[in-house]
Each structure stands twice: as C-alpha cells, then as structure tokens.
Amino acid sequence: SCDYDSLTLNGDGTGTFNSHSFEYVTNGNYIALKKPVGYLYGFNAKFTKGNTVYKHAQNGYTLSDYYPRYSAPNSQIGWRNSYVGLMEDAIRENKDKKIDRVVIQLSTNDIGQYIDAACTQHLAFGDLTPNKFESKDFDTKTSFGAMEWLIAIAKETWNCEVYVFTCHMSTSEFATYKANGYDLDKVKTTYAEMYEKTLQIAEKWKDHGFELINLWANRELNELLHSNPSRYIADTLHLTEKGYEIGLISEERYKRFKNREL
C-alpha cells in the first residue's frame, strides 16, 4: 500500500488497485499490468521474505466470554463472540504448528456490552489473579480473566511470546489529554481504566514472555495521528490503513522488533 492508494497482489497473477481488479506479470521487482488501471501501468515492488500470519479477529468481539450478553436493550449478542472462542478456533487449526508470537488487542468492545437485557449491568472487567499463571486458574467471563487466560493458553499451547497492544487515544481522549498538559491521570474514560489494569497485567507477566505495546500512552504517536485525522483516523476511534501503519511502527514496537526479522 502507498498512502491513500491500496494495492493488493494475489499469488495467481491477479490483484486489485483501489478496488479495481487487474492482471499482472512480474519482471524482477517490476510489476507490469496487462491492462492499465486508471493512471497505473505498473509499479516497482520490493519483495522480502515475510512471516506467516494467522488472523483470528472479528468485528465487535469482546475479551469476555460471558453469555448471554447485549449491545442494546433486548439485542442479544451471538454465542461465543469473544476472543476466547477465537483463540480456541486458532488452537484447533494451528495447535501443531510452530507459532513464534501471539498478538492480542486491548479492544474497546468490552466497554459497551451488558449482561442483562435492559443493559443496566456492564460486563465485568474483573481483577488480576495473583500468583497464578495457568489457564485453568482464570475466569474467562470477565474481561481481564479472559486476557490472562489468553496469555496463559497461548504459552501452554505454543510456548511462544505474547504481545498485547493498546488502542491509540480516541479523538475525545486526546483532546482531554492535550488540554490538561498531557497528564494521563486527567483522562478519566472507561478505556483508561482498562489501560491501567493492562499495565498491572504487564507487570505480573513480564518475566513470562509477555510484552505490552503501549500505543494509548504514546504522546508522540497520538500527536501525529490527530494532527491529520482525515488521513490517519477513519472515525473518532478507528484508524485508516495508513494510520495503522503509522501506529505499528511506533517507538515501542520498533524497540522490541528492531533486531528481529518481521
């Protein structure tokens, strides 16, 4: 991808450019289109050896595996729409493969879902389970019980590194943060509460192959994203493709991966 233009190459000689399909042939590092698409006749590409990535993500899923739950009064969420269910799927499909690392997002979805049809009781965030590191010890019906379960089960299954990355600040959070002299303690949102608990998880698991990629509290990153919201932010919360690219090369991630082939 390059800025606003999105290019996708498939392995069968077909691809898309901004949703327009095309056929191509390769000549070294040059990609030639059999027929031009708009102003695009071809482009140079750098091919490098990459990693195999298995993505198990769905829109609106929560950490918590509580069921039944509701997103609006009398609007019940489907069964097993949780990270726990996604991880169980991942284990079934990839249990015998060599997995080097598992990456989990501290999603916002747990904030806006409820355990009663009237939507008066939020999903429970829960607390850390002190001195426990086995998956059987955690309550996956709470958000952070599920988080610890995810970390533990990944390590038990693949003995791999586990990373959790926080979201960047929303538009309103960043406005509050900046207006109060970049004081994180002044940002009193529910996600800020989740962030604080994630710091506790990071401290507990730091000697067990766990890393936190902290985008939420990265002042430089948030300044950049919110300096050009039409380019980097798709709405008040989610990023554009370019925004995600910027976020994933933040200083925290660079420090952790700079000596690795990723």
Residue pairs with C-beta under 8 A, 6 or more apart in sequence:
1 7
1 241
1 242
1 245
3 231
3 242
4 231
4 242
5 17
5 18
6 16
6 17
6 18
6 19
6 241
7 15
7 16
7 17
7 43
8 15
8 16
8 17
9 15
9 24
9 31
9 45
13 23
13 24
13 25
14 21
14 22
14 23
14 24
15 21
15 22
15 23
15 24
16 22
17 37
17 38
17 40
18 38
20 37
20 38
22 33
22 34
22 35
22 37
22 40
23 33
23 34
23 35
24 31
24 32
24 33
24 34
24 42
25 31
25 32
25 34
26 32
29 44
29 45
29 46
29 47
30 42
30 43
30 44
30 45
31 42
31 43
31 44
31 45
32 41
32 42
33 40
33 41
33 42
49 261
51 100
51 261
51 262
54 90
54 93
54 94
54 99
56 86
56 87
56 89
56 90
57 86
57 105
58 81
58 86
60 71
60 77
60 81
60 109
61 81
61 82
61 83
61 85
61 86
61 107
61 109
62 69
62 81
62 82
62 83
62 107
62 109
62 110
62 113
62 123
62 143
63 82
63 83
63 84
63 107
63 109
63 110
63 143
63 144
63 146
63 147
63 150
64 82
64 84
64 110
64 113
64 123
64 124
64 140
64 141
64 142
64 143
64 145
64 146
65 80
65 82
65 83
65 84
65 85
65 140
65 141
65 146
66 82
66 115
66 123
66 124
66 141
66 142
67 77
67 79
67 80
68 76
68 77
68 115
69 76
69 77
69 113
69 114
69 115
69 123
70 76
70 77
70 113
70 114
70 115
70 116
70 117
70 119
71 77
71 112
71 113
71 114
72 119
73 117
73 118
73 119
74 117
76 117
77 113
82 140
82 146
83 104
83 107
83 146
83 150
84 140
84 146
84 149
84 150
87 150
87 153
87 154
91 153
91 157
95 157
98 158
99 154
99 157
99 158
99 160
100 160
100 161
101 160
101 161
101 162
101 163
102 150
102 154
102 158
102 160
102 161
102 162
102 163
103 162
103 163
103 164
103 165
104 147
104 150
104 151
104 162
104 163
104 164
104 165
105 164
105 165
105 166
105 167
106 147
106 164
106 165
106 166
106 167
106 194
106 195
106 198
107 167
108 167
108 191
108 237
110 123
110 125
110 143
110 194
111 122
111 190
111 191
111 194
113 122
113 123
114 120
114 121
114 122
114 123
115 121
115 122
115 123
115 124
123 142
123 143
124 141
124 142
124 143
125 142
125 143
125 144
125 193
125 194
125 197
126 139
126 141
126 142
126 143
126 144
126 145
127 142
127 144
127 197
128 144
128 148
128 197
128 200
128 201
128 204
129 137
129 138
129 139
129 145
129 148
130 204
132 138
132 148
133 152
133 205
133 208
134 152
134 156
135 149
135 152
135 153
135 156
137 152
138 145
138 146
138 148
138 149
138 152
139 145
139 146
140 146
140 149
143 194
144 197
144 198
144 201
147 164
147 198
147 201
148 201
148 205
150 162
151 162
151 164
151 201
151 205
151 208
151 210
154 160
154 162
155 162
155 208
155 209
160 209
161 209
161 210
161 211
162 205
162 209
162 210
162 211
163 210
163 211
163 212
163 213
163 256
164 198
164 201
164 202
164 210
164 211
164 212
164 213
165 212
165 213
165 214
165 215
165 253
166 195
166 198
166 212
166 213
166 214
166 215
166 216
166 217
167 191
167 215
167 216
167 237
168 215
168 216
168 218
168 221
168 222
168 225
168 239
168 243
168 247
169 177
169 187
169 216
169 222
169 226
170 189
170 191
170 236
170 237
171 226
171 229
171 233
171 236
171 237
172 189
172 236
173 187
173 189
173 191
173 192
174 222
174 226
176 186
176 187
177 183
177 184
177 186
177 187
177 219
177 222
180 186
180 187
182 219
184 192
184 217
191 216
192 216
195 216
195 217
198 212
199 212
201 210
201 212
202 210
202 211
202 212
211 256
213 250
213 252
213 253
213 256
214 252
215 221
215 247
215 250
215 252
218 250
218 251
218 252
220 250
220 251
221 246
221 247
221 250
221 251
224 232
224 246
225 232
225 233
225 239
225 243
225 246
225 247
226 232
226 233
231 240
231 242
231 243
232 239
232 240
232 242
232 243
232 246
233 239
233 240
233 243
234 240
234 243
239 246
239 247
